[in-house]
Amino acid sequence: MYHIVVESPMLLAMVEGPDRLPAYMLLYHIVFLSRCVPALPMLLAIVEGPDRHPADEGSQEVLRGKLCLLEADSAEVNALFTELSARLVTINSEENVIFVAFKTFEEIWKFTTYYTMGFLGQCMENLLLDQDFWLSSMDQKNVGIEISIQEDTLNLMYKGILMQEGNSLTLNSFLKCCYGSQGNMDAHQQAELKRKIEEILQEKKEKVPCATGMTNGSLEDHSVSSKTTLPSGPHFTVHPVEEGTITNQEKLLPLLSFLGGSDYKPDFGTLYGQTPELLLATFNGHSDDIDELVAYLGIARETARKKRLHWSQSRLCLLLGKLCAGSSKFSQARVYFEEALSIPRDGFTDMLMLANIYVNLAVIYLMQKNTEKYFALSERIAALLMGIPDCASTVEKDSEVLKFILKKAVLAHNKMAEARACFLLAKLHWRRGEGADAVPFLERLLVLSAEPAGVRSIRPSHGYLSLGRLYSQLSLPHLCVSSARRATMHPSARLADCLNGMGLVLENTTRLYGIRKQEDTIPAQVALYLSRSLSFTGELAGVGGNGDHTLSQALTLCLSQLFQKHGKLGRAVRSMHTLIDNHCGPSSSSGATNSPERISALVWLAWLHICDSQPEVSLDVLDSVLASMPEHCTTPQEGLVHNMRGVALRCTGDLRRAAESYQAAIYVCEEFEDRSSFTRHLTEAVELFSELGGEEHEVNFITVLLELGQHCVNQRFLERGKIYFEWALLMAIKSNHLDSQLSATRRLCHLYGAVCSDEAQCIIYNEHQLAILATRGDRGQEGEVLETISQLYLSLGTERARRSALDYTKRSLGIFIDLGRKEKEAYAWLQAGKIYQMLGQTELVDLYVQVAQDVGLSTGDTHFILQLLEAVGDVFFNLNQEREKAVCFYRDRALPIAVRTSSTEARLRLSNKLVELLLQLKLYGEAVEYAQAALDISVTLGNRLNERVAFHRLATLYHCLGQFELAEHYYLKTLSLCPTPLEFDEETLYYVRVYQTLGDIIFYDLKDPYDAAGYYHLALAAAMDLGNKKSQLQLCTRLATIYHNFLVDRELSLFFYQKARAFASDLNVRRINLSPDQNFSSMSQYKST
């Protein structure tokens, strides 16, 4: 039957009046009225003061404007009411009313709970009020939005939905409600202020003790995600015993002695909580068979019974019952549990054992559908759980007993028992990591504790904070922030609650405001938490003397920065003055007057005065900071103060002193290698110099521009660096300062020549540098710049550029002759001959080369002569004709000098050049000697790359000479030196070519098709790895030929022939010839060159 509580005046008249209706008519009216009330009106109003009176009409008009905006775009308010388990119907902005509806009992239950807890108004404040409201409300206490709901309408909707859904949910529906899956907050970019606040939270996490409940502890005895782990308990050895023997008692004595005694021991708790599997691990010496352990414990139980060891017998019965239940022998387990209860004892002081017996026995009664004994035993379990907190751990696996207790408490209208049951259920689900299941019980617990005669099963601020954490896990940001606010503002709040509540707000900022206010990294309502935390630090200072000054300063700085961010400069300044006067002043015992904390606070105060258009006050603060610093001990903070002075002086219009302050800041940054501050100071100095008039500052301005440009280039901001260099050059040209022009031009030459290559621009600036040097009369540097310009023109590659390069080379040659610089002169002669060779005037090449050789020999420097002769050989080596002249310079002139001077690197270089040159001239026999010499030198130097090149050249030379066995040997030596695994495609291609060459040597020259097929297979594997279809076509054709004509394997022949046809089709090759060409030689590749 339905149990209806009638609270509506109209319904009371129907029940108690003279014209009272029958029960069925009353039920009809309730259902009818509930269906006639499709929506619940919520009246919103701005209230203020401790009595929560309506605010002035202007405030109410602002609220109406906000609601009007929501009428046009209701996406945000829809999301809010979805979170509040309600459905938005409409918004009436003129009447300040929002209409909501519900479809299920669960929705209206949750909504009513949030309304009772005071969350509705706070959620609407988060949605409707601007950020400035939170800062303004700090001065006006108890200002906010109040929600008014018609109780009669809510009751009608409540009862109507209850009638529709049935009486199965009337008393206990909130036990089964859940909010959905847990969510994870997306990471977003944190601002500097947020980083500071999070640092405070991290620092205080270890300092502030964790909040605990007033009576029964906190929910967070264990973390949500942690598993309950049992400590390592006692261990026993199972000995083979026989019932009735004398030795039986001696072997069982340790176990019986341990289990004896009426008092509880911690090891008993470990034993009681173990599963059958863990009990097996506790007892050693058996074969992991439960039946064997049961038999052993059964003998121990019988021995304890005979010796009247009642406590040992009781505990052994408990263990035997758990083991039998684990083996699904429930009837036998019930017998053991009932025996444990029936054993006579003087008293029962081990309540945890009693609770374990009750719970395990109740589960068996429930499984065997013995409801009468189950309910009788549940009453006893309830008494234990309600009176002894430690017994709650016995029902961690099954919460039905606690739910039964809760049902009885609700039916009996026992608020104290209901609160206790809700606390135990919330804690149980919290410890099991079931946050969604813990929420309704925790909500109900907080509702009960807020009633006039509420029971304090948990400290309210701690309860709201725990609830906020669960809301955050369930992606309910509005409810999370509301819970955090209630936790912080509750009279029972502590410093840790305020800091943790602030952390919850910061975690949910993005989800709370979304993209709409993403630029506000720190919401203004954080100011409430900062202010509340500061009030606790003030209490600490008043009680304990100094208090936590570091925390107080950090919180005040964050609060001041928040005020400054939202334009409340006056309040930001006042908060900093309060901090400095109380904690950083000369009379403070927190440290010296020039401590880093005090300096940071004063610098921030100075910046606030600058932002508040008070640069003179800022200068006074900064000058006092500088005066307090030691004279001969520079610190990075001194650079910060100088930079801030430059900003203040610039605001006053004193640009000269501002530039001097910036320069001082730059010196400090250079001393401490503070590159980021260095860049900032340079940029500010450039801005100041650009505003200064007169010529006396131009040299310093150019220096600053060059330094800033070089820093930009080093940071790879090339375009910006180029602009600063060019700006410096223009300033130097304007002031006609040659040294500055030369410095700027050289920076630009280096930029376009080495950093971002641009030959045309580099030529332009080098020619300008040449003009400057000519004006200064620096002939030596002028000749070097002419050489550089000549090389730049040669890199352009056109005939016109080469002729220009020849002209600049001849000009540099004249300068070097005049200066008597023989080495430079020799290279200039050689460079001119090389350019003539490029221009095709070969008849002049020998002349210039001969003069260069004569000038080089006249220096008498052996190492220079060696380098010059090698360079002369390179000139002829690069000619298309008369390349044999290079052999004379390499072999007959340079190499003997290298041998005589023991220049190993030069010998290796010359030997390699001779081998390559003689190979191209087809003088294979002569090349072998130098190839062997190059190999010996490479081995001596340990140069693996040169060693590999030498082996390859030796293999090629022996191949050309027809010594195929030696060629195969050196090719294999070359491959053995290749790196593994292969890193580049070029290395794989080398494998393809060498293995194919080896196959050709073995097949065509040594006539061994079997070994040749092996090399071809290796080459094909490398070609397939490379994806080279042309090489795969050649190799498949050769393998098909070998298997068809020599190895006579028709299957493999057909396989490779089909693959060759596929590659030929892709490469548009029309014909594949499988006939062996016995006249083909692997040396033909060298004959064609």
Secondary structure, 3 states (H helix, E strand, C coil): CCCCCCCCHHHHHHHHCCCCCCHHHHHHHHHHHHHHCCCEEEEEEEEECCCCEECCHHHHHHHHHHHHHHHHCCHHHHHHHHHCCCEEEEEECCCCEEEEECCCHHHHHHHHHHHHHCHHHHHHHHHHCCHHHHHHCCCCCCCEEEEEECHHHHHHHHHHHHHHHCHHHCCCHHHCCCCCCCCCCCCCCCCHHHHHHHHHHHHHHHHCCCCCCCCCCCHHHCCCCCCCCCCCCCCEECCCCCCCCHHHHHHHHHHHHHHCCCCCCHHHHHHHCCCHHHHHHHEECCCCCHHHHHHHHHHHHHHHHHCCCHHHHHHHHHHHHHHHHHCCCHHHHHHHHHHHHHCCCCCCCCHHHHHHHHHHHHHHHHHCCCHHHHHHHHHHHHHHHHHCHHHHHHHCCCCHHHHHHHHHHHHCCCHHHHHHHHHHHHHHHHHCCCHHHHHHHHHHHHHHHHCCCCCCCCCHHHHHHHHHHHHHHCCCHHHHHHHHHHHHHCCCCCHHHHHHHHHHHHHCHHHHHHHHHCCCCCCCCHHHHHHHHHHHHHHHHHHHCCCCHHHHHHHHHHHHHHHHHCCCHHHHHHHHHHHHHHHHCCCCCCCCCCCHHHHHHHHHHHHHHHHCCCHHHHHHHHHHHHHHCCCCCCCHHHHHHHHHHHHHHHHHCCHHHHHHHHHHHHHHHHHHCCHHHHHHHHHHHHHHHHHCCCCCCHHHHHHHHHHHHHHHHHCCCHHHHHHHHHHHHHHHHHHCCHHHHHHHHHHHHHHHHHHCCCHHHHHHHHHHHHHHHHHHCCHHHHHHHHHHHHHHHHHHCCHHHHHHHHHHHHHHHHHHHHHCCHHHHHHHHHHHHHHHHHCCCHHHHHHHHHHHHHHHHHHCCHHHHHHHHHHHHHHHHCCCCCCHHHHHHHHHHHHHHHHHCCCHHHHHHHHHHHHHHHHHCCCHHHHHHHHHHHHHHHHHHCCHHHHHHHHHHHHHHHHHCCCHHHHHHHHHHHHHCCCCCCCCHHHHHHHHHHHHHHHHHHHHHCCCHHHHHHHHHHHHHHHHHHCCHHHHHHHHHHHHHHHHHCCCCHHHHHHHHHHHHHHHHHCCCCCCCCCCCCCCCCCHHHHCC
